[in-house]
Amino acid sequence: MKLNKQEQKAIDDMRSILDAITHSEGRGYVCMSSGDLTNIERVLGINLWNSTFSKKQVKKTIRGKERSVMKVCFQAGGQHSAEKHCFFPFQVKEKMSVKV
């Protein structure tokens, strides 16, 4: 199938995330931009921003799956850069309680 540049980039980014998760030595890691996540959502329909948990949302992880495999860099409050260390649902044993 012939893919355009945007589609190929989204597939390559998703492949790099999957490679980081399944890294043979358990040291895989990928740093994505918010634009990369938006592109994955547009092309593949997968919203990684909403389907992952930040470090602050995770109370306990499953033993052997403690390390985050993805970091998202984004602009917060205009010019300040920020980052979110992402945990996938299969890594999380217990979430933090939400304060209302």
C-alpha positions as CSV (number, residue, x, y, z in Angstrom):
1,M,0.0,0.0,0.0
2,K,1.3,3.4,-0.9
3,L,1.4,5.8,2.1
4,N,1.9,9.6,2.1
5,K,4.5,11.2,4.4
6,Q,2.1,11.9,7.3
7,E,0.9,8.3,7.3
8,Q,4.4,6.8,7.1
9,K,5.6,9.1,10.0
10,A,2.7,8.0,12.2
11,I,3.4,4.3,11.5
12,D,7.1,4.8,12.1
13,D,6.4,6.6,15.4
14,M,4.0,3.9,16.5
15,R,6.6,1.2,15.6
16,S,9.2,3.0,17.7
17,I,6.8,3.0,20.7
18,L,6.2,-0.7,20.2
19,D,9.9,-1.4,19.9
20,A,10.6,0.5,23.1
21,I,7.9,-1.7,24.9
22,T,9.3,-5.0,23.6
23,H,13.0,-4.1,23.8
24,S,14.9,-7.3,24.5
25,E,17.1,-5.9,27.3
26,G,14.2,-4.0,28.9
27,R,15.8,-0.6,28.3
28,G,13.8,0.7,25.4
29,Y,12.7,4.3,25.6
30,V,11.2,6.8,23.1
31,C,10.7,10.6,23.3
32,M,7.7,11.9,21.3
33,S,6.5,15.5,20.7
34,S,2.8,16.5,21.1
35,G,2.8,16.8,17.3
36,D,3.8,13.2,16.9
37,L,1.0,12.1,19.2
38,T,-1.5,14.3,17.3
39,N,-0.3,12.8,14.0
40,I,-0.8,9.2,15.4
41,E,-4.3,10.1,16.5
42,R,-5.2,11.6,13.1
43,V,-3.8,8.8,11.0
44,L,-4.3,5.7,13.2
45,G,-7.1,6.9,15.5
46,I,-5.2,6.1,18.7
47,N,-5.1,8.8,21.3
48,L,-2.0,8.0,23.3
49,W,-2.3,11.2,25.4
50,N,-5.6,10.0,27.0
51,S,-4.8,6.3,27.1
52,T,-1.6,6.6,29.1
53,F,-1.0,7.7,32.7
54,S,1.5,10.3,33.9
55,K,3.9,9.6,36.7
56,K,1.6,11.6,39.1
57,Q,-1.4,9.4,38.3
58,V,0.3,6.1,39.1
59,K,0.4,4.9,42.7
60,K,1.7,1.4,42.1
61,T,3.1,-0.4,39.0
62,I,3.2,-4.1,38.2
63,R,6.5,-5.7,39.3
64,G,8.8,-5.9,36.3
65,K,7.0,-3.2,34.4
66,E,8.1,-0.2,36.5
67,R,9.9,1.9,33.9
68,S,8.1,4.3,31.7
69,V,8.8,3.6,28.0
70,M,7.6,6.9,26.5
71,K,8.1,10.6,27.3
72,V,6.1,13.3,25.7
73,C,7.5,16.8,25.4
74,F,5.1,19.7,24.9
75,Q,4.6,23.4,25.5
76,A,2.9,24.3,28.7
77,G,1.8,27.8,29.5
78,G,3.1,29.4,26.3
79,Q,6.9,29.3,26.2
80,H,7.7,26.8,29.0
81,S,8.4,23.3,27.9
82,A,7.1,20.4,29.9
83,E,7.2,16.6,29.7
84,K,4.9,13.7,30.6
85,H,6.4,10.3,31.5
86,C,3.9,7.9,30.2
87,F,2.8,4.6,31.6
88,F,0.5,2.3,29.7
89,P,-2.5,0.6,31.4
90,F,-0.9,-2.8,31.4
91,Q,1.9,-1.4,33.6
92,V,-0.4,0.2,36.2
93,K,-1.5,-1.8,39.3
94,E,-3.0,1.0,41.2
95,K,-3.9,4.6,40.3
96,M,-3.9,7.7,42.5
97,S,-7.2,8.7,43.9
98,V,-8.6,11.8,42.2
99,K,-9.2,14.8,44.4
100,V,-12.5,16.6,43.8
